Amino acid sequence: MKNIEISRPRTEDIEEINKFFELVLRDTFEKNGILDLVDTFENEIIDKRRCLNQDIESHGKNRFFLIAKEGEKIVGSIEYGPSNELIDTCTKGELKAIVEIGTVFVHPDYQKQGVGSKMLKAIFEELHRKGIREFCFDSGYKSAQKIWMNKFGKPEYHLKDFWGKGEDHMVWRINIEDVLK
């Protein structure tokens, strides 16, 4: 793997991180054949920027980001915070009190090179250090769902045709101890 450093975002990184979000989301939407969902795409970008701002403004208390860099180039992001509204709805509130890992983004040129795994390991260690015993996450992107099922197995919640025919949504609930082994 390339020389990838994992660190907390700095205020001076915000503009570059926001550009990174747009780049990765555009690539994800293209790969999943949903780039025509302009409003959804724009709302995803707005949501990721909001989450990053929550981290910066609260110094990691309300939401906690880690950024992967090669030199000064941002090549990955990951965060955790309160579970999102969609998870709350899909699980009928069962996971409301559990933190969610989200914004697991890897630059298209760095995918399948271990960057995502390195970020996951770092965030798992952070959660463990803070005494957090379990987390959840969700995915509606087919390409990401394959990755998550390979890494973590079947999701606890599999909502068939949630986004339309053949477009499922999945939610995982995972114990920290299980992923730190």
C-alpha positions as CSV (number, residue, x, y, z in Angstrom):
1,M,0.0,0.0,0.0
2,K,1.1,3.5,-0.7
3,N,2.3,5.8,2.1
4,I,-1.1,6.6,3.6
5,E,-1.4,8.5,6.8
6,I,-4.6,8.6,8.9
7,S,-5.3,11.8,10.9
8,R,-8.0,14.1,12.1
9,P,-9.2,16.7,9.7
10,R,-7.8,20.2,10.1
11,T,-9.8,23.4,9.4
12,E,-7.5,24.2,6.5
13,D,-8.5,20.8,4.9
14,I,-12.2,21.6,4.8
15,E,-12.3,22.9,1.2
16,E,-10.2,19.9,-0.1
17,I,-12.3,17.4,1.9
18,N,-15.5,18.9,0.4
19,K,-14.1,18.5,-3.1
20,F,-13.1,15.0,-2.2
21,F,-16.7,14.2,-1.1
22,E,-18.0,15.4,-4.5
23,L,-15.5,13.4,-6.5
24,V,-16.2,10.2,-4.7
25,L,-19.9,10.6,-4.7
26,R,-19.9,11.4,-8.4
27,D,-17.9,8.2,-9.0
28,T,-20.2,6.1,-6.7
29,F,-23.3,7.4,-8.4
30,E,-21.8,6.7,-11.9
31,K,-20.7,3.2,-10.9
32,N,-24.2,2.5,-9.5
33,G,-26.0,3.9,-12.6
34,I,-27.8,6.6,-10.6
35,L,-26.1,9.8,-11.6
36,D,-29.4,11.0,-13.0
37,L,-30.7,11.3,-9.4
38,V,-29.5,14.9,-9.3
39,D,-31.4,15.9,-6.1
40,T,-30.2,12.8,-4.2
41,F,-26.6,13.5,-5.3
42,E,-26.7,17.1,-4.2
43,N,-28.4,16.2,-0.9
44,E,-25.6,13.6,-0.2
45,I,-23.0,16.3,-0.8
46,I,-24.8,18.7,1.5
47,D,-25.2,16.0,4.2
48,K,-21.5,15.1,4.1
49,R,-20.5,18.7,4.4
50,R,-22.9,19.1,7.4
51,C,-21.3,16.1,9.1
52,L,-17.8,17.4,8.6
53,N,-18.8,20.8,9.9
54,Q,-20.3,19.1,13.0
55,D,-16.9,17.5,13.6
56,I,-14.9,20.7,13.2
57,E,-17.3,22.8,15.3
58,S,-17.5,20.3,18.1
59,H,-13.8,19.2,17.9
60,G,-14.9,15.6,17.3
61,K,-17.5,15.4,20.1
62,N,-20.7,15.4,18.0
63,R,-19.2,13.6,15.0
64,F,-15.7,12.2,14.6
65,F,-13.9,12.1,11.3
66,L,-10.6,10.6,10.2
67,I,-9.0,11.5,6.9
68,A,-6.6,9.4,4.9
69,K,-3.9,11.3,3.0
70,E,-1.0,10.5,0.7
71,G,1.2,13.5,1.2
72,E,-1.2,16.4,1.1
73,K,-3.7,14.6,-1.2
74,I,-6.9,13.4,0.5
75,V,-7.6,9.8,-0.5
76,G,-10.1,8.6,2.1
77,S,-12.5,9.6,4.8
78,I,-14.5,7.8,7.5
79,E,-16.6,9.1,10.5
80,Y,-18.9,8.1,13.2
81,G,-21.7,9.8,15.0
82,P,-25.3,9.5,15.9
83,S,-27.2,7.0,13.7
84,N,-29.0,8.6,10.8
85,E,-32.7,9.0,10.3
86,L,-32.8,6.3,7.6
87,I,-31.3,3.7,10.0
88,D,-33.7,4.8,12.7
89,T,-36.7,4.3,10.3
90,C,-35.5,1.0,8.9
91,T,-34.9,-0.5,12.3
92,K,-38.0,1.0,14.0
93,G,-35.7,2.8,16.4
94,E,-33.7,-0.3,17.5
95,L,-30.3,1.2,16.7
96,K,-31.1,4.8,17.7
97,A,-28.7,4.7,20.7
98,I,-25.8,3.1,18.7
99,V,-23.2,5.1,16.8
100,E,-23.1,4.8,13.1
101,I,-19.9,4.6,11.0
102,G,-20.4,6.5,7.8
103,T,-18.7,8.5,5.0
104,V,-16.4,5.6,4.3
105,F,-15.0,7.0,1.1
106,V,-11.9,6.1,-0.9
107,H,-10.7,8.1,-3.8
108,P,-11.4,6.1,-7.1
109,D,-7.7,5.8,-7.9
110,Y,-7.0,4.3,-4.5
111,Q,-9.8,1.8,-4.2
112,K,-8.9,-1.9,-3.6
113,Q,-5.5,-1.0,-2.2
114,G,-6.2,-1.3,1.5
115,V,-7.0,2.4,2.2
116,G,-10.6,1.6,3.4
117,S,-9.4,-1.3,5.6
118,K,-6.7,1.0,7.2
119,M,-9.4,3.6,7.9
120,L,-11.8,1.0,9.4
121,K,-9.1,-0.3,11.7
122,A,-8.3,3.2,12.9
123,I,-12.0,4.0,13.6
124,F,-12.6,0.7,15.3
125,E,-9.6,1.4,17.6
126,E,-10.9,4.9,18.3
127,L,-14.4,3.5,19.2
128,H,-12.8,0.8,21.4
129,R,-10.6,3.4,23.1
130,K,-13.7,5.5,23.9
131,G,-15.5,2.4,25.4
132,I,-18.0,2.1,22.6
133,R,-19.0,-1.5,22.3
134,E,-20.9,-1.7,19.0
135,F,-21.7,0.3,15.9
136,C,-24.1,0.2,13.0
137,F,-23.8,1.3,9.4
138,D,-26.0,1.2,6.3
139,S,-25.7,1.0,2.5
140,G,-28.0,1.5,-0.4
141,Y,-25.3,1.3,-3.1
142,K,-25.0,-2.2,-4.7
143,S,-21.2,-1.8,-5.2
144,A,-20.7,-1.0,-1.5
145,Q,-23.1,-3.7,-0.3
146,K,-20.9,-6.4,-1.9
147,I,-17.8,-5.0,-0.1
148,W,-19.6,-4.9,3.3
149,M,-21.1,-8.4,3.0
150,N,-17.6,-9.8,2.2
151,K,-16.2,-7.9,5.2
152,F,-18.9,-8.3,7.8
153,G,-21.3,-11.0,6.5
154,K,-25.1,-10.7,6.1
155,P,-26.7,-7.4,7.3
156,E,-29.0,-7.5,10.3
157,Y,-31.6,-5.7,8.3
158,H,-32.1,-6.3,4.6
159,L,-34.8,-4.1,3.1
160,K,-35.7,-5.7,-0.2
161,D,-36.7,-3.3,-3.0
162,F,-36.4,-0.3,-0.6
163,W,-35.2,2.1,-3.3
164,G,-37.2,0.4,-6.1
165,K,-37.3,-3.0,-7.8
166,G,-33.9,-4.7,-7.2
167,E,-32.6,-1.8,-5.2
168,D,-32.2,-3.0,-1.6
169,H,-31.0,-1.2,1.5
170,M,-29.0,-2.9,4.2
171,V,-28.1,-2.1,7.8
172,W,-25.4,-3.9,9.8
173,R,-25.0,-4.0,13.6
174,I,-21.5,-5.0,14.7
175,N,-19.7,-5.6,18.0
176,I,-16.4,-3.9,18.2
177,E,-14.7,-6.9,19.8
178,D,-15.6,-9.0,16.7
179,V,-13.8,-6.6,14.3
180,L,-10.7,-6.1,16.5
181,K,-9.8,-9.8,16.5
